[in-house]
């Protein structure tokens, strides 16, 4: 029978690393999309107003 996850520190460490990595990728994707959105807003505002 397999050991519970709590008794396997290597497994817990690997799972934490997977979660942290996914969070980092998600944050980078969101930041990229926000930067693009603000750039497009600025470009559109500049074209329409100025």
C-alpha positions, 0 to 999 in steps of 0.5 A, spaced: 500 500 500 502 507 498 504 511 504 500 517 505 502 524 502 504 527 508 509 522 510 513 523 503 516 529 504 519 529 497 512 528 494 510 534 498 516 538 495 515 536 488 507 538 489 509 545 492 514 546 486 508 544 481 503 549 484 508 554 484 511 554 477 503 554 475 502 560 479 508 563 476 506 562 469 499 564 470 501 571 473 506 572 467 500 570 462 495 575 466 501 581 466 502 580 459 495 581 457 494 587 462 500 590 459 497 589 452 490 591 454 493 598 456 497 599 450 491 598 446 487 603 450 493 608 450 494 607 442 486 608 441 486 614 446 491 617 442 488 616 435 481 618 437 483 624 442 490 627 439 
